Amino acid sequence: MPWPIEFLLFVIITVAAVVGLSVRNLLAAAVTFNIFSFMSASIMVSLGAIDVAFTEAVVGAGVVGVYGIIAILLTSRKSRD
Protein backbone atom coordinates (compact mmCIF):
# COMPACT_ATOMS: atom_id res chain seq x y z
CA MET A 1 0.00 0.00 0.00
CA PRO A 2 1.37 3.44 -0.83
CA TRP A 3 2.72 5.46 2.07
CA PRO A 4 0.23 8.37 1.75
CA ILE A 5 -2.65 5.99 2.46
CA GLU A 6 -0.82 4.50 5.44
CA PHE A 7 -0.06 8.01 6.70
CA LEU A 8 -3.73 8.97 6.35
CA LEU A 9 -4.75 5.87 8.32
CA PHE A 10 -2.22 6.78 11.01
CA VAL A 11 -3.60 10.33 11.23
CA ILE A 12 -7.18 9.04 11.48
CA ILE A 13 -6.26 6.56 14.22
CA THR A 14 -4.40 9.26 16.16
CA VAL A 15 -7.31 11.72 15.90
CA ALA A 16 -9.78 8.99 16.91
CA ALA A 17 -7.70 8.17 19.99
CA VAL A 18 -7.46 11.80 21.08
CA VAL A 19 -11.15 12.47 20.47
CA GLY A 20 -12.18 9.25 22.21
CA LEU A 21 -10.21 10.14 25.30
CA SER A 22 -11.33 13.77 25.46
CA VAL A 23 -15.05 13.55 24.67
CA ARG A 24 -17.43 13.71 27.66
CA ASN A 25 -20.30 11.72 26.12
CA LEU A 26 -19.84 7.98 26.75
CA LEU A 27 -21.75 6.92 23.65
CA ALA A 28 -19.63 9.17 21.44
CA ALA A 29 -16.51 7.77 23.08
CA ALA A 30 -17.62 4.18 22.41
CA VAL A 31 -18.32 4.96 18.75
CA THR A 32 -14.98 6.76 18.43
CA PHE A 33 -13.14 3.77 19.88
CA ASN A 34 -14.96 1.56 17.36
CA ILE A 35 -13.56 3.79 14.63
CA PHE A 36 -10.13 3.47 16.26
CA SER A 37 -10.40 -0.32 16.24
CA PHE A 38 -11.54 -0.46 12.61
CA MET A 39 -8.73 1.85 11.50
CA SER A 40 -6.19 -0.29 13.35
CA ALA A 41 -7.56 -3.28 11.43
CA SER A 42 -7.08 -1.29 8.22
CA ILE A 43 -3.47 -0.58 9.16
CA MET A 44 -2.94 -4.30 9.77
CA VAL A 45 -4.31 -5.04 6.30
CA SER A 46 -1.88 -2.53 4.80
CA LEU A 47 0.96 -4.30 6.63
CA GLY A 48 -0.11 -7.68 5.27
CA ALA A 49 -1.52 -9.26 8.42
CA ILE A 50 -4.93 -10.16 7.01
CA ASP A 51 -5.82 -12.76 9.66
CA VAL A 52 -4.98 -10.43 12.55
CA ALA A 53 -6.89 -7.59 10.86
CA PHE A 54 -9.95 -9.80 10.40
CA THR A 55 -9.87 -10.80 14.06
CA GLU A 56 -9.46 -7.17 15.16
CA ALA A 57 -12.36 -6.07 12.95
CA VAL A 58 -14.70 -8.81 14.17
CA VAL A 59 -13.81 -8.80 17.86
CA GLY A 60 -12.52 -5.27 18.44
CA ALA A 61 -14.83 -3.22 16.28
CA GLY A 62 -17.71 -5.66 16.20
CA VAL A 63 -18.42 -7.57 19.36
CA VAL A 64 -16.72 -5.32 21.93
CA GLY A 65 -18.14 -2.20 20.29
CA VAL A 66 -21.68 -3.53 20.28
CA TYR A 67 -21.38 -4.71 23.90
CA GLY A 68 -20.00 -1.33 24.93
CA ILE A 69 -22.81 0.58 23.26
CA ILE A 70 -25.43 -1.75 24.73
CA ALA A 71 -23.94 -1.37 28.21
CA ILE A 72 -23.98 2.41 27.90
CA LEU A 73 -27.58 2.42 26.70
CA LEU A 74 -28.68 0.15 29.58
CA THR A 75 -27.24 2.41 32.27
CA SER A 76 -29.21 5.26 33.75
CA ARG A 77 -28.03 8.82 34.10
CA LYS A 78 -29.29 9.12 37.66
CA SER A 79 -27.81 7.20 40.56
CA ARG A 80 -30.02 5.19 42.87
CA ASP A 81 -29.83 6.08 46.54
C-alpha distances in whole Angstrom, upper triangle without the diagonal:
4,6,9,7,7,10,12,11,13,16,16,17,19,21,22,23,25,26,27,29,31,32,35,35,34,33,30,29,29,27,25,24,23,20,19,19,17,15,15,14,11,10,11,9,6,8,9,13,13,17,17,15,17,20,19,19,22,24,23,22,25,28,28,27,30,32,32,33,36,37,37,38,41,42,45,45,49,50,53,56
4,6,6,7,9,10,11,13,15,16,17,19,21,22,23,25,26,27,29,31,32,36,36,35,34,31,30,30,28,25,25,25,21,21,21,19,16,16,17,13,12,14,12,9,11,13,16,17,21,20,18,21,23,22,22,25,27,25,24,27,30,30,29,32,35,34,34,37,39,38,40,43,44,46,46,50,51,54,57
4,5,5,6,9,10,10,12,14,15,16,18,20,21,22,24,25,27,29,30,34,34,34,33,30,29,29,27,24,24,24,21,19,20,19,15,15,16,13,11,14,13,10,11,14,17,18,22,21,18,22,24,22,22,26,27,25,24,27,30,30,29,32,34,33,34,37,38,37,39,42,43,45,45,48,49,52,55
4,5,5,6,9,10,10,12,14,15,16,18,20,21,22,24,26,27,28,32,32,32,31,28,27,28,25,23,23,23,19,18,20,18,15,16,17,14,12,15,15,12,14,16,19,20,23,22,20,23,25,23,22,26,27,25,24,27,30,30,28,31,34,32,32,36,37,36,38,41,42,44,43,46,48,51,54
4,5,5,6,9,10,11,12,14,15,16,18,20,21,22,24,26,27,30,30,30,29,26,25,25,23,20,20,20,16,16,17,15,12,13,14,10,9,13,12,9,12,14,16,17,20,19,17,19,22,20,19,22,24,22,21,23,27,27,25,28,30,29,29,33,34,33,35,38,39,41,41,44,46,49,52
4,5,5,6,9,10,11,12,14,15,17,18,20,21,23,24,26,29,29,29,28,25,24,24,22,19,19,19,16,14,15,14,10,11,12,9,7,10,10,7,9,12,14,15,18,17,15,18,20,17,17,21,22,20,19,22,25,25,24,27,29,28,29,32,33,32,34,37,38,40,40,43,44,47,50
4,5,5,6,9,10,10,12,14,15,17,18,20,21,23,24,28,28,28,28,25,23,24,22,19,19,19,16,15,16,15,12,12,14,12,10,13,14,11,12,16,17,19,22,20,18,21,22,20,20,24,24,22,21,24,27,26,25,28,30,29,29,33,33,32,34,37,38,40,39,43,44,47,50
4,5,5,6,9,10,11,12,14,15,16,18,20,21,22,26,26,26,25,22,21,22,20,17,17,17,14,13,15,14,10,12,14,11,10,14,14,12,14,17,18,19,22,20,17,20,22,19,19,22,23,21,19,23,26,25,23,26,28,27,27,30,32,30,32,35,36,38,37,40,42,45,48
4,5,5,6,9,10,10,12,14,15,16,18,20,21,24,24,24,23,20,19,19,17,14,14,14,11,10,12,10,6,8,10,8,7,10,11,10,12,15,15,16,19,17,14,17,18,15,15,19,20,17,16,19,22,21,20,23,25,24,24,27,29,28,30,33,33,35,35,38,40,43,46
4,5,5,6,9,10,11,12,14,15,17,18,20,24,24,24,23,20,19,19,18,15,14,15,12,10,12,12,8,8,11,10,8,11,13,11,12,16,16,18,20,17,15,18,19,16,16,20,21,18,17,21,23,22,20,24,26,24,25,28,29,28,30,33,33,35,35,38,39,42,45
4,6,5,6,9,10,11,12,14,16,17,18,22,22,23,22,19,18,19,17,14,14,16,12,11,14,13,10,11,14,12,11,15,16,14,16,19,20,21,23,21,18,21,22,19,19,22,23,19,18,22,25,23,21,25,27,24,25,28,29,27,30,33,33,34,33,37,38,42,44
4,5,5,6,9,10,10,12,14,15,16,20,20,20,19,16,15,16,14,11,12,12,9,8,11,11,7,10,12,11,11,14,15,14,16,19,19,20,22,20,17,19,20,17,16,20,20,17,15,19,22,20,18,21,23,21,21,25,26,24,26,29,30,32,31,34,36,39,42
4,6,5,6,9,10,10,12,14,15,19,19,19,18,15,14,14,13,10,9,11,8,5,8,9,6,7,10,10,9,12,14,14,15,18,17,18,20,17,15,17,18,14,14,18,17,14,13,17,19,18,16,19,21,19,20,23,24,23,25,28,28,30,30,33,34,37,40
4,5,5,6,9,10,11,12,14,18,19,19,19,16,14,15,15,11,11,13,11,8,11,13,10,10,14,13,12,15,17,17,17,21,20,21,23,20,18,21,21,17,18,21,20,17,16,20,22,20,18,22,23,21,22,25,25,24,26,29,29,31,30,33,34,37,40
4,5,5,6,8,10,11,12,16,17,17,17,14,12,14,13,9,11,13,10,9,12,13,11,12,16,15,15,18,20,19,20,23,23,24,25,23,20,22,23,19,19,22,22,18,17,20,23,20,18,21,23,20,20,24,24,23,25,28,27,29,28,31,32,36,38
4,6,5,6,8,10,10,14,14,14,14,11,9,11,10,6,7,9,7,6,9,11,9,11,14,14,14,17,18,18,20,23,22,22,23,20,18,20,20,16,16,19,18,15,13,17,19,17,14,18,19,17,17,21,21,19,21,24,24,26,25,28,30,33,36
4,6,5,6,9,10,14,14,14,15,12,9,11,11,8,7,10,9,6,10,12,11,11,14,15,15,17,19,19,20,23,22,23,23,20,18,20,20,16,17,19,18,14,14,17,19,16,15,18,19,16,17,21,21,19,22,24,24,26,25,28,29,32,35
4,5,5,6,9,12,14,14,15,12,10,13,13,9,10,13,12,10,13,15,14,14,18,18,18,20,23,22,23,26,25,26,27,24,22,24,24,20,20,23,22,18,17,21,22,19,18,21,22,19,19,23,22,20,23,26,25,26,25,28,29,32,34
4,5,5,6,10,11,12,12,9,8,11,11,7,9,12,11,10,13,15,14,15,19,19,19,22,24,24,25,28,27,27,28,25,23,24,24,20,20,22,22,18,17,20,21,19,16,19,20,17,17,21,20,18,20,23,22,24,22,25,27,30,33
4,6,6,9,9,9,10,7,5,7,8,5,6,10,9,9,11,14,13,14,17,18,19,21,23,23,24,27,25,26,26,23,21,23,22,18,18,20,19,15,14,17,18,15,13,16,17,13,14,17,17,15,17,20,19,21,20,23,24,28,30
4,6,8,10,10,12,10,7,10,12,9,9,13,13,11,14,17,16,16,19,21,21,22,25,25,26,29,27,28,28,25,23,25,24,20,20,22,21,17,17,20,20,17,15,19,19,15,16,19,18,16,19,21,20,21,20,23,23,27,29
4,6,9,10,13,10,8,12,13,11,12,15,15,14,17,19,19,19,22,23,23,25,28,28,29,32,30,31,31,28,26,28,27,23,23,25,24,20,20,22,23,20,18,21,21,17,18,21,20,17,20,22,21,21,19,22,23,27,29
4,6,8,9,7,6,10,11,9,11,14,14,14,17,19,19,20,23,24,24,26,28,29,30,32,31,31,32,29,27,28,27,23,23,25,23,20,19,21,22,19,17,19,19,16,15,18,18,15,17,20,18,19,17,20,21,25,27
4,6,9,8,8,11,13,12,13,16,17,17,19,21,22,23,25,27,27,29,31,32,33,35,34,34,34,31,29,30,29,26,25,26,25,22,21,23,23,20,18,19,19,15,15,18,16,13,15,18,16,16,13,16,18,22,24
4,6,5,6,9,10,11,12,14,16,16,18,20,21,23,25,26,27,29,30,32,33,35,33,33,33,30,28,29,28,24,24,24,23,20,19,20,21,18,15,16,17,13,12,14,14,10,12,15,13,13,11,15,17,20,23
4,5,5,6,9,10,10,12,14,15,16,18,20,21,23,24,26,27,29,30,31,33,31,31,30,28,26,26,25,22,21,22,20,17,16,17,17,14,12,13,13,9,9,11,10,7,10,12,11,12,11,14,16,19,22
4,5,5,6,9,10,11,13,14,15,17,19,20,21,23,25,26,27,29,31,32,30,29,29,27,24,24,23,21,19,20,19,16,14,15,15,13,10,11,12,9,6,9,10,7,8,11,11,13,12,16,18,21,24
4,5,5,6,9,10,11,12,14,15,16,18,20,21,23,24,26,27,29,30,29,28,28,26,24,24,23,20,19,20,19,16,14,16,17,15,12,13,14,11,9,13,13,10,12,15,15,16,15,19,21,24,27
4,5,5,6,9,10,10,12,14,15,16,18,20,21,23,24,26,27,29,27,27,27,24,22,23,22,18,18,19,18,14,13,15,16,13,10,13,13,10,10,13,13,10,13,16,15,17,16,19,21,24,27
4,5,5,6,9,10,11,12,14,15,17,18,20,21,23,25,26,27,25,25,24,22,20,20,19,16,15,16,14,11,10,12,12,10,7,9,10,7,6,10,10,9,11,14,14,16,16,20,21,24,27
4,5,5,6,9,10,11,12,14,15,17,19,20,21,23,25,26,24,23,24,21,19,19,18,15,14,15,15,12,9,11,13,11,7,9,11,9,8,11,13,11,12,16,16,19,19,22,24,27,30
4,5,5,6,9,10,11,12,14,15,17,18,20,21,23,25,23,23,23,21,18,19,19,15,14,16,16,12,10,13,15,13,10,12,14,12,11,15,16,14,16,19,19,21,20,24,26,29,32
4,5,5,6,9,10,10,12,14,15,16,18,20,21,23,21,21,21,18,16,17,16,12,12,14,13,9,8,11,13,10,8,11,12,10,11,14,15,14,16,19,19,21,21,25,26,29,32
4,5,5,6,9,10,11,12,14,15,17,19,20,21,19,19,19,16,14,14,14,11,9,11,10,7,5,8,10,8,6,9,11,10,10,13,14,14,16,18,19,22,22,26,27,30,33
4,5,5,6,9,10,10,12,14,15,17,18,20,19,18,19,17,14,15,15,12,10,13,13,10,7,10,13,12,9,12,15,13,13,17,18,17,19,22,22,25,25,28,30,33,36
4,6,5,6,9,10,11,12,14,15,17,19,17,17,18,15,13,15,14,11,10,13,13,9,8,12,14,12,11,14,16,14,15,18,19,18,20,23,23,26,26,29,30,33,36
4,5,5,6,9,10,11,13,14,15,17,15,15,15,12,10,11,11,7,7,10,9,6,5,9,11,10,9,12,14,13,14,17,18,18,20,23,23,26,27,30,31,34,37
4,5,5,6,9,10,11,13,14,15,14,13,14,12,9,10,11,7,6,9,10,8,6,9,12,12,10,13,16,15,16,18,20,20,22,24,25,28,29,32,33,36,39
4,5,5,6,9,10,11,12,14,14,13,15,13,10,12,13,10,9,13,13,11,9,13,16,15,13,17,19,18,18,22,23,22,24,27,28,30,31,34,35,38,41
4,5,5,6,9,10,11,13,11,12,13,10,8,11,11,8,8,12,12,10,10,13,15,14,14,17,19,18,19,22,23,23,25,28,28,31,31,35,36,38,41
4,5,5,6,9,10,11,9,9,10,8,4,7,8,6,6,9,11,9,9,11,14,14,14,17,19,18,20,22,24,24,26,28,29,32,33,36,37,40,43
4,5,5,6,9,10,10,9,12,10,7,9,12,9,9,12,14,12,11,14,17,17,16,19,21,21,22,25,26,26,28,30,32,34,35,38,39,42,45
4,5,5,6,9,9,10,12,11,8,11,13,11,11,15,16,14,14,17,19,19,18,22,24,23,24,27,28,28,30,32,33,36,36,40,40,43,46
4,5,5,6,5,7,9,7,5,9,10,9,10,13,14,13,14,16,19,18,19,22,23,23,25,27,28,29,31,33,34,37,37,41,41,44,47
4,5,5,5,5,9,8,6,8,11,10,10,14,15,15,15,17,19,20,20,22,25,25,26,28,30,30,32,34,35,38,39,43,43,46,49
4,5,8,9,12,11,9,12,15,14,14,17,19,18,17,20,23,23,22,25,27,27,28,31,32,32,34,37,38,41,41,44,45,48,51
4,6,8,11,10,10,13,15,14,15,18,19,18,19,21,23,23,24,26,28,28,29,32,33,33,36,38,39,42,42,45,46,49,51
4,6,9,9,9,11,14,14,15,17,19,18,19,21,23,24,24,27,28,29,30,32,34,34,36,38,40,43,43,47,47,50,53
4,6,6,6,9,10,11,12,14,16,15,17,18,20,21,22,24,26,26,28,30,31,32,34,36,37,40,41,44,45,47,50
4,6,5,6,9,10,10,12,14,15,15,16,18,20,20,22,24,25,26,28,30,31,33,34,36,39,40,44,44,46,49
4,5,5,6,9,10,11,12,13,15,15,17,18,19,21,23,24,26,27,28,30,32,33,35,38,39,43,43,45,48
4,5,5,6,9,10,10,11,13,14,15,16,17,20,21,21,24,25,26,28,30,31,32,36,37,40,40,42,45
4,5,5,6,9,10,10,11,12,14,15,16,18,20,20,22,24,25,26,28,30,31,34,35,39,39,41,45
4,5,5,6,8,10,10,11,13,14,15,17,18,20,21,23,24,26,27,29,30,34,35,38,39,41,44
4,5,5,6,8,9,10,11,12,13,15,16,18,20,21,22,24,25,27,28,32,33,36,37,39,42
4,6,5,5,7,8,10,10,11,14,15,16,17,19,20,22,24,25,26,30,31,34,34,37,40
4,6,6,5,6,9,10,10,12,14,15,16,18,20,21,22,24,26,29,30,34,34,37,40
4,6,6,5,7,9,10,11,12,14,15,17,18,20,21,23,25,28,30,33,34,35,39
4,6,5,5,6,8,10,11,12,14,15,16,18,20,21,23,26,28,31,31,33,36
4,6,6,5,7,9,10,11,13,15,16,17,19,20,22,25,26,29,30,32,35
4,6,6,5,8,10,10,11,14,15,16,17,19,21,24,25,29,29,32,35
4,6,5,6,9,10,11,12,14,16,17,18,20,24,25,29,29,31,35
4,5,5,6,9,10,11,12,14,15,16,19,22,24,27,27,29,32
4,6,5,6,9,10,10,12,14,15,17,20,22,25,25,27,30
4,5,5,6,9,10,11,12,14,16,19,20,24,24,27,30
4,5,5,6,9,10,11,12,14,18,20,23,24,26,29
4,6,5,6,9,10,10,12,16,18,21,21,23,26
4,5,5,6,9,10,11,14,16,19,19,22,25
4,5,5,6,9,10,13,15,18,19,21,25
4,5,5,6,9,12,14,17,18,20,24
4,5,5,6,10,12,15,16,17,21
4,5,5,8,10,13,14,16,20
4,6,8,10,13,15,17,20
4,7,10,12,13,14,18
4,7,9,10,11,15
4,5,7,9,13
4,7,10,13
4,7,9
4,6
4
